[in-house]
Amino acid sequence: MQLGPTINRKWCKGCGICVAFCPRKALALDGEGKVYVAKPEECSRCRLCELRCPDFAISLDEAAEGAANGGDGSERGTEHTADAGQ
């Protein structure tokens, strides 16, 4: 199971904001100046990288988060179901 974020390398412009905000230093820039998960075991899933990325190039899968926290991930997509039929 992947613990770190998913990186869309096509969208990443290599600004380094995510690397700077990562409190556990799980992210780094590669030789092409693109972000990668250097230490996935260090990722605490705090989502700071995802929230700060101006290019929306980083995401954390909610299903994986639920599984990492002992759930089965089935809570994904259930937040706004009350409004779905309206």
C-alpha positions, 0 to 999 in steps of 0.5 A, spaced: 500 500 500 502 506 498 502 511 504 505 517 500 502 522 496 500 521 488 504 526 484 502 528 477 509 529 474 506 532 468 502 538 472 508 539 477 512 545 475 518 544 480 516 550 485 518 546 491 513 549 495 510 542 497 517 540 499 518 546 503 512 545 507 512 537 508 514 537 516 517 530 515 521 531 509 518 525 505 518 529 499 524 532 495 526 534 488 529 530 483 534 531 477 529 534 473 526 539 478 520 535 479 517 533 486 517 525 488 516 521 494 523 520 497 521 517 504 514 514 503 514 511 510 515 518 513 509 521 510 504 522 516 498 524 510 497 531 513 495 533 506 500 540 507 503 538 500 496 537 497 493 543 500 499 548 498 501 545 491 499 551 486 498 546 480 494 541 484 499 536 482 499 532 489 493 528 491 492 523 497 487 517 496 482 517 501 481 510 500 488 508 502 488 513 508 482 509 511 485 503 510 492 506 513 487 508 519 484 501 520 478 502 516 476 499 509 476 506 505 469 505 504 467 512 507 470 515 501 465 519 497 459 519 503 460 526 505 455 530 501 450 524 499 444 527 502 444 532 496 445 527 491 438 526 489 436 534 488 
